[in-house]
Amino acid sequence: MRTILILNPVAGNTPIAETQGTGETNEEAILRGLRAYGIEPDVWYTTLEDAGEGLAKKAADVLSPWGR
């Protein structure tokens, strides 16, 4: 199964998080957790030009079983 993970590389930590880390360590932890379940996602990053909406639409098109 193909999976796409969209991350914001400049997002800060949430104050309610149990642990605080850098964006890099957070990404590593997310990937490690997914890999523990056999999920190897494509990682896409938001930019100033695309805060995620365009990436989400693109991911939906890419992952659609109807191959838009």
C-alpha positions, 0 to 999 in steps of 0.5 A: 500500500502506498502512503504519503506523509505530509510534514511541515518542516518549520512547524514548532512543537506543541506545548501539550506534547509529552516530549519536545524535540526538533523537527528532525527528531519528530520526523524520525520518531514518526517514521520509526513508528510507521515502519514498525507497522510495515509502512514506508511512506513517501515524505512530502514537505510543505513550503511557503508556496503550499502550506499543505492543501495542494499537497493533500490534493496531489496525494489524493490524486496519486493515491486514488484507485481511479488514477485521476 
